[in-house]
């Protein structure tokens, strides 16, 4: 998403963001639930400077990136 210009973050905070996203998705009950939890964590994260797409678009991109 960063390469596509959908998301801006400080490169020094990338590892912290990844840990936050993995933690958010780790206790999901299903793939759909995981996408919602990761999207919510991404939108609400203090590690993200700017995020441009809607929640639905974020979930679509995550689904594409995860091969679904």
C-alpha positions in Angstrom: 0.0 0.0 0.0 2.9 2.3 0.6 4.3 1.7 -2.9 0.9 2.5 -4.4 0.7 5.8 -2.5 -2.3 4.7 -0.3 -0.4 5.0 2.9 2.2 7.2 4.4 4.3 6.3 7.4 7.7 7.1 8.9 10.0 4.2 7.7 11.4 4.0 11.3 7.9 3.0 12.5 7.3 0.3 9.9 8.3 -2.6 12.2 6.1 -1.3 15.0 3.2 -1.1 12.6 3.7 -4.6 11.4 3.7 -5.9 14.9 0.5 -4.0 15.6 -1.2 -5.4 12.5 -0.1 -9.0 13.2 -1.3 -8.7 16.8 -4.6 -7.3 15.6 -5.2 -10.1 13.2 -3.9 -13.0 15.2 -7.0 -13.7 17.2 -9.5 -13.3 14.4 -12.3 -15.9 14.1 -12.3 -15.9 10.3 -10.6 -14.3 7.3 -13.4 -11.7 7.1 -13.0 -10.9 10.7 -9.2 -10.7 10.3 -9.5 -8.2 7.5 -11.8 -6.0 9.6 -9.5 -6.1 12.6 -6.4 -5.4 10.5 -8.2 -2.5 8.7 -9.3 -1.0 12.0 -5.8 -1.3 13.4 -4.3 0.3 10.3 -6.8 3.2 10.3 -6.4 3.8 14.1 -2.6 3.3 14.3 -0.4 6.0 15.7 2.3 4.7 13.4 0.5 5.7 10.2 0.8 9.3 9.1 -1.8 9.3 6.4 -4.1 6.8 4.9 -6.2 7.7 1.8 -8.5 4.8 0.8 -11.8 4.0 2.5 -12.1 1.0 4.8 -13.7 -1.1 2.0 -10.8 -0.3 -0.3 -8.3 -1.1 2.4 -9.9 -4.5 2.9 -10.0 -5.1 -0.9 -6.2 -4.3 -1.1 -5.4 -6.6 1.8 -7.5 -9.4 0.3 -5.5 -8.9 -3.0 -2.2 -8.8 -1.2 -3.0 -11.9 0.8 -4.0 -13.8 -2.4 -7.8 -13.9 -1.8 
